Amino acid sequence: MHKLSLKEARRKLWRGETTSELLTENVFQQIQAHEPVVQAYLSIYREQALAQAKAADERLKKGDTDGAPLLGLPLALKDNLNLAGTETTCASKILKGYISRYTATAVQKLLDAGAVITGKLNLDEFAMGSSTENSALQKTTNPWDKERVPGGSSGGAAAAVAADECFGSLGSDTGGSIRQPAAFCGIVGLKPTYGLVSRYGLVAFGSSLDQIGPLTKTVEDAALLLNVIAGYDEKDSTSVNRPPEDYTADLNSDIAGKRLAVIKELSGEGIDAGVRQAIEKMLDKLREQGAVIETVALPSFKYALAAYYLVATSEASANLARFDGVRFGHRNKSARGTLEMFKRSRAEGFGPEVKRRIMLGTYALSAGYYDAYYLKAQKVRTLIRQDYARAFAKYDAVLSPTSPSVAFKFGAKVNDPLSMYLSDIATIPVNLAGLPGISVPCGLENKLPVGLQIATPEFTERKLLQIAAAAERSSGFERMHL
């Protein structure tokens, strides 16, 4: 049962061929069998989940599925999403033991849709990283190869789905943190348009970049979850008020005549040869479906990495100022005086990568350097948006590898921050422009999955998912099962 896609599990549930309790028990058996190695979960809610499953079965017996498209389906959450009454740590010592007092809007929408929540998942501390090696709490491994990273920062969310330890999960994406781990773990990862999904209740990293999205086994599963979590929220000032859409509507439509562009700057130097080869094979299959594929130059992309790490760290510096030992989180008990307590609490609570980004951001925002760094980065962000706009005037979507390499081994990049940051070189421009992007498995290199990234104009998720579904149908990719 745990090997089923979200849609397949729902079909069996609603036909009475299984029960939510049985599905949930299957998931917990999978967790029990493989968590000692995978270590995707930081918190497991077995008792609560089984109670939710039992309640779902009562509704299913009555045929009461109205307004509950996820009724009885076990899902999991990245541990930077608040769920009232549960611990939210962001995989950081500074929040260890913090109990959420409220529930994130996207999470509440899952609950309202009848989902069963199995637990909270590991991540790079405060979502800062590309390998989940920055977690202060535990080491998550890649289900394809336990010697390799699952990607990050949503590494736990990707690994749990790949290991069939849930039927889908919610993660957050600031610079590729859904798409890159999805590529590394051979699953689908969707970053919606900025403002389509409420950020209320997501612990902020980079407020102008963060977006909640699904990690799933199939493109259709991602569309099903997006149907639930998308929508306006008055609690989020960046939420966009748009009419609801059915994101599953065009999944079976063909892509004959679609004009697709391969990004020149993300298809040559710096991309591993095996990754390029897998992408080329996928492009040939899209051509066979009638798509027109050309190469497009987006010259501002060479500045994207630098611009992103100025914008993101500046926003992180401001957002993480609230963790000072006063209102919540870790507090140093031996400090004499308020200032010393601030310093010691933050020094003890934050890990090295978080400290590095806070210092970078504080420097970029300082009076003497604001114009030279932060303001210039925002100008580059505008150039990136303009490059995308020119491309979309001619093409339906732009394509690239999701990551320049397949999953790398633990320790390979942890002592070289720049090399680690380069893992997100293909995904970062999508966040800077606020566009929707998706990673779909498209092949293997060295027996490890390769992801194809597709991006379309803002609020065109239906078209994005249509093209992604076409790629998925022709890829021939087979998910691994532990």
C-alpha positions in Angstrom: 0.0 0.0 0.0 2.8 2.5 0.9 4.1 2.3 -2.7 0.9 3.8 -4.2 0.8 7.3 -5.5 -1.5 9.8 -3.7 -4.1 9.5 -6.4 -4.0 5.7 -6.4 -4.3 5.6 -2.6 -7.3 8.0 -2.8 -9.0 5.8 -5.5 -8.7 2.7 -3.3 -9.9 4.5 -0.2 -12.9 6.0 -1.9 -13.9 2.7 -3.5 -13.7 1.0 -0.2 -10.8 -1.3 -1.2 -8.8 -0.2 1.8 -9.1 2.1 4.9 -7.3 5.1 6.1 -6.2 3.2 9.2 -4.6 0.5 7.0 -2.9 3.0 4.8 -1.6 4.9 7.8 -0.4 1.7 9.5 1.4 0.8 6.3 3.2 4.1 6.3 4.2 3.7 9.9 5.5 0.2 9.2 7.6 1.7 6.4 8.9 4.4 8.8 9.7 1.8 11.5 11.6 -0.3 8.9 13.6 2.4 7.2 13.9 5.5 9.5 17.0 4.1 11.3 18.8 4.7 8.1 16.8 7.4 6.2 16.2 9.6 9.3 13.8 11.9 7.5 11.5 12.5 10.4 12.2 14.8 13.4 8.8 14.1 15.0 6.4 11.2 14.4 2.7 11.6 15.3 1.6 8.0 15.3 -1.1 8.3 17.9 -2.6 11.5 16.5 -2.4 10.2 12.9 -4.2 7.0 13.7 -6.9 9.0 15.4 -7.2 11.2 12.3 -7.3 8.0 10.2 -10.1 6.5 12.3 -12.2 9.7 12.0 -11.6 9.7 8.2 -12.8 6.1 8.0 -16.0 7.0 9.7 -16.6 9.8 7.2 -15.7 7.4 4.3 -18.3 4.9 5.5 -20.9 7.6 5.3 -19.7 8.6 1.8 -19.0 12.1 3.3 -16.1 13.2 1.0 -17.5 16.7 0.1 -14.8 19.3 0.6 -12.3 16.7 1.6 -10.2 15.8 -1.4 -7.4 14.4 0.8 -9.6 12.5 3.2 -7.7 9.8 5.0 -4.4 10.3 3.1 -1.1 10.3 5.2 1.1 13.4 4.5 4.0 14.9 6.3 5.4 18.4 6.9 8.8 20.1 6.7 9.6 21.2 10.3 9.5 24.9 9.5 5.7 24.8 9.1 3.7 25.5 12.3 1.1 23.0 13.5 -0.6 24.0 16.8 0.4 21.9 19.7 3.5 20.3 18.1 7.2 21.1 18.2 8.5 23.3 15.5 12.3 23.3 15.5 13.5 24.4 12.0 16.2 21.7 12.8 17.9 24.3 15.1 19.0 24.1 18.7 17.6 27.6 19.2 14.0 26.3 18.7 14.4 22.9 20.2 11.4 22.4 22.5 9.3 25.2 21.0 5.6 24.3 20.8 3.6 26.0 18.0 0.6 28.1 19.2 -1.0 28.2 15.8 -1.2 26.4 12.5 0.1 27.5 9.2 -2.6 28.3 6.6 -1.3 25.7 4.1 -1.2 23.1 6.8 -4.7 24.0 8.0 -5.9 23.6 4.4 -4.5 20.0 4.4 -6.3 19.3 7.7 -9.5 20.8 6.4 -9.2 18.6 3.3 -9.1 15.5 5.5 -5.3 14.7 5.4 -3.7 12.6 8.1 -0.4 14.2 9.3 2.2 11.7 10.1 5.0 14.0 11.4 7.5 16.7 10.9 10.6 16.3 8.6 14.2 17.2 8.8 15.8 20.2 7.0 18.9 22.4 6.8 18.7 24.6 9.8 16.2 27.4 9.2 16.1 26.1 5.5 19.6 27.4 4.9 21.5 24.8 2.8 21.5 22.4 -0.1 22.2 19.1 1.4 20.4 18.9 4.9 23.9 18.5 6.4 23.2 21.8 8.2 20.5 20.3 10.4 21.5 20.6 14.0 19.4 17.6 15.0 20.1 14.6 12.7 21.5 13.3 9.4 19.0 12.5 6.7 20.3 10.1 3.9 19.3 9.7 0.3 17.1 6.6 -0.2 18.9 5.9 -3.5 22.3 5.7 -1.7 22.8 6.1 2.0 26.3 7.6 1.4 24.8 10.5 -0.4 22.9 13.6 0.6 19.1 14.0 -0.1 19.6 17.6 -1.1 18.2 20.6 0.7 16.9 22.4 2.4 13.8 20.2 2.2 15.9 17.0 2.3 13.7 15.3 4.9 10.6 16.1 2.9 12.1 14.6 -0.3 13.6 11.6 1.4 10.4 10.6 3.2 8.4 10.7 -0.1 11.1 8.8 -2.0 11.2 6.1 0.8 7.4 5.8 0.8 7.3 7.0 4.4 4.3 9.3 3.4 2.2 9.8 0.3 3.4 13.4 -0.1 4.8 16.2 1.9 4.9 20.0 2.1 8.3 21.8 1.9 9.4 25.4 1.4 11.5 26.8 -1.5 13.6 29.9 -1.1 16.2 29.2 -3.8 15.5 25.7 -4.9 14.8 23.9 -1.6 11.9 21.9 -3.0 13.1 21.3 -6.5 16.8 20.4 -5.9 16.1 17.7 -3.2 13.2 16.4 -5.4 15.8 16.0 -8.2 18.3 14.3 -5.9 15.7 11.8 -4.6 13.9 11.0 -7.9 10.5 12.6 -7.1 8.5 15.6 -8.2 8.9 19.0 -6.5 6.8 22.0 -7.3 7.5 25.7 -6.3 4.3 27.7 -7.0 4.3 31.3 -8.1 5.2 33.7 -5.3 1.9 34.7 -3.6 -0.2 31.7 -4.8 0.2 29.8 -1.6 0.0 31.6 1.8 3.2 31.9 3.7 1.4 32.5 7.0 2.8 30.1 9.6 6.0 29.3 7.6 9.0 30.3 9.7 10.6 33.0 7.5 14.0 32.8 5.9 13.9 35.2 2.9 10.4 36.7 2.9 10.4 37.9 -0.7 11.6 34.5 -1.9 10.0 31.8 0.3 7.2 29.7 -1.0 5.4 26.6 0.2 4.9 23.7 -2.2 4.4 20.0 -2.5 6.9 17.1 -2.9 5.2 14.1 -4.4 5.6 10.8 -6.3 3.9 12.1 -9.5 3.0 15.3 -11.3 -0.7 14.6 -10.8 -0.1 14.2 -7.1 1.6 17.6 -7.0 -1.5 19.1 -8.8 -3.8 17.5 -6.3 -2.0 19.0 -3.4 -1.7 22.4 -5.1 -5.5 22.4 -5.6 -5.8 22.3 -1.8 -3.1 24.7 -0.6 -3.4 27.4 -3.2 -5.6 30.4 -2.6 -5.8 33.9 -1.0 -5.2 34.4 2.7 -5.8 37.7 4.4 -3.3 36.8 7.0 -0.5 37.0 4.4 0.1 40.4 2.9 1.9 38.9 -0.1 -1.0 36.5 -0.9 -2.6 37.2 -4.3 -6.4 37.1 -4.6 -7.1 35.0 -7.7 -10.0 32.8 -8.8 -9.5 29.1 -7.8 -8.3 26.8 -10.6 -8.2 23.0 -11.1 -4.6 22.3 -11.6 -5.3 18.7 -12.8 -7.4 19.9 -15.7 -4.8 19.9 -18.5 -2.5 17.0 -17.3 -3.5 14.7 -20.2 -3.4 17.3 -22.9 -0.7 16.8 -25.5 2.1 19.4 -26.0 2.3 19.3 -29.8 3.2 22.8 -30.9 4.4 24.0 -27.5 7.5 26.1 -27.8 10.1 25.2 -25.2 13.5 27.0 -24.7 16.6 25.4 -23.2 18.5 28.0 -21.2 21.9 28.4 -22.8 23.7 29.5 -19.6 22.5 26.3 -17.7 23.3 23.7 -20.4 27.0 23.9 -20.9 30.0 24.5 -18.6 29.4 23.7 -15.0 26.8 21.0 -15.7 28.0 17.4 -15.3 28.3 15.5 -18.6 26.0 12.7 -17.4 23.3 15.3 -16.3 23.5 17.0 -19.7 23.1 13.6 -21.5 20.0 12.7 -19.5 18.5 16.1 -20.2 19.2 15.8 -23.9 17.5 12.4 -24.0 14.5 13.9 -22.3 14.4 16.8 -24.8 14.4 14.3 -27.7 11.3 12.6 -26.2 9.6 16.0 -25.9 10.3 16.6 -29.5 8.7 13.3 -30.4 5.6 14.6 -28.7 5.5 17.6 -31.1 7.2 20.2 -28.9 9.4 22.8 -30.6 12.7 23.1 -28.7 15.2 25.9 -29.1 18.0 27.5 -27.1 17.6 30.9 -25.5 20.2 33.1 -23.9 19.4 34.7 -20.5 22.5 36.8 -19.9 21.7 38.1 -16.5 21.7 34.6 -15.1 25.5 34.7 -14.5 24.7 37.3 -11.8 21.9 35.3 -10.2 23.8 33.4 -7.6 25.5 36.6 -6.2 22.3 38.5 -6.2 20.4 35.8 -4.5 22.9 35.4 -1.7 22.8 39.1 -1.0 19.0 39.3 -1.0 18.4 36.1 0.9 21.0 36.7 3.6 19.8 40.3 4.1 16.3 39.1 4.6 17.5 36.3 6.9 19.5 38.8 9.0 16.3 40.7 9.6 14.0 37.7 10.1 16.2 35.9 12.5 16.7 38.9 14.8 13.6 37.7 16.6 15.5 34.7 18.0 17.2 36.5 20.9 16.4 34.3 23.9 13.7 36.6 25.2 10.3 35.6 23.6 10.9 31.9 22.7 13.6 29.4 22.0 16.9 28.8 23.7 18.1 31.2 26.4 21.5 31.3 28.0 20.9 31.1 31.8 24.4 32.2 33.0 24.6 35.6 31.2 25.0 38.8 33.3 22.9 41.4 31.6 20.6 41.6 28.6 23.2 42.2 25.9 25.3 39.3 27.0 22.2 37.0 27.1 21.4 38.0 23.5 24.9 37.2 22.4 25.3 33.9 24.2 21.8 32.6 23.3 22.4 33.3 19.6 25.9 31.9 19.7 24.8 28.7 21.3 21.6 28.3 19.4 22.5 29.0 15.8 24.7 26.7 13.7 27.7 27.8 11.5 25.8 28.2 8.3 23.0 30.3 9.9 25.7 32.5 11.5 27.5 32.9 8.2 24.3 34.1 6.5 23.3 36.4 9.3 26.7 38.1 9.1 26.7 38.3 5.3 23.2 39.9 5.4 24.0 42.3 8.2 27.1 43.5 6.3 25.1 43.9 3.1 22.5 46.0 4.8 24.9 48.2 6.8 25.0 51.9 6.1 28.2 52.0 4.1 27.4 49.0 1.9 23.6 49.0 1.3 23.8 50.6 -2.1 26.9 48.7 -3.3 25.4 45.3 -2.4 21.8 44.9 -1.4 20.4 47.6 -3.8 22.6 46.4 -6.7 21.3 42.8 -6.1 17.7 44.1 -6.3 18.6 45.7 -9.6 20.0 42.4 -10.9 16.8 40.8 -9.8 14.9 43.1 -12.1 17.2 42.2 -15.0 16.5 38.5 -14.4 12.7 39.2 -14.5 13.2 41.1 -17.7 15.2 38.2 -19.3 12.4 35.8 -18.4 9.8 38.1 -19.8 11.6 38.3 -23.1 11.9 34.5 -23.2 8.2 34.0 -22.4 7.1 36.4 -25.1 8.3 33.7 -27.5 8.3 30.5 -25.6 5.7 28.6 -23.4 8.4 27.4 -20.9 12.1 27.4 -20.3 14.0 24.2 -19.4 17.2 23.4 -17.7 18.7 20.7 -15.4 17.4 21.2 -11.8 20.9 20.7 -10.4 24.3 20.7 -12.1 25.0 17.3 -10.6 23.3 14.3 -9.1 23.3 13.8 -5.3 26.8 14.1 -3.9 28.4 12.3 -1.1 28.3 13.5 2.5 31.1 15.9 3.3 31.9 16.5 -0.3 31.0 20.2 -0.2 30.3 21.0 3.5 33.6 22.7 4.0 33.3 24.7 0.7 30.3 27.0 1.0 30.7 28.4 -2.5 30.7 25.0 -4.1 27.6 24.2 -2.0 25.8 27.4 -3.1 26.5 26.4 -6.7 24.2 23.5 -6.2 21.3 25.9 -6.6 22.6 27.8 -9.6 19.7 26.5 -11.9 16.9 27.0 -9.4 17.7 30.4 -7.9 16.6 32.6 -10.9 13.0 31.2 -10.6 12.7 32.4 -7.0 14.3 35.8 -7.8 11.6 36.3 -10.5 8.8 34.8 -8.4 7.9 32.3 -11.1 6.5 28.8 -10.8 9.0 26.0 -11.3 8.9 22.2 -11.1 11.5 19.4 -11.1 10.5 16.1 -12.8 12.7 13.0 -12.8 14.0 12.5 -16.3 16.7 9.7 -16.1 19.7 8.4 -14.3 23.4 9.2 -14.2 25.6 6.7 -12.3 22.3 5.0 -11.1 21.2 8.3 -9.4 18.2 10.4 -10.5 18.5 13.5 -12.7 15.8 16.2 -12.5 14.5 18.3 -15.4 13.4 21.8 -14.3 10.6 23.5 -16.1 9.5 27.2 -15.5 6.6 29.1 -16.9 5.2 32.7 -16.5 3.7 33.6 -13.1 0.3 32.0 -12.3 0.5 29.6 -15.2 0.7 26.5 -13.1 -1.8 24.6 -15.3 0.5 25.0 -18.3 3.6 24.2 -16.2 2.0 21.0 -14.9 0.7 20.0 -18.4 4.3 20.2 -19.8 5.7 18.4 -16.7 3.1 15.6 -17.1 4.1 15.2 -20.7 7.7 14.9 -19.7 6.8 12.4 -16.9 4.8 10.2 -19.4 7.7 9.9 -21.8 10.6 9.7 -19.4 10.4 6.0 -18.7 11.7 6.8 -15.2 10.9 4.3 -12.5 10.9 5.3 -8.9 13.0 3.3 -6.4 11.3 1.4 -3.5 13.1 0.4 -0.3 
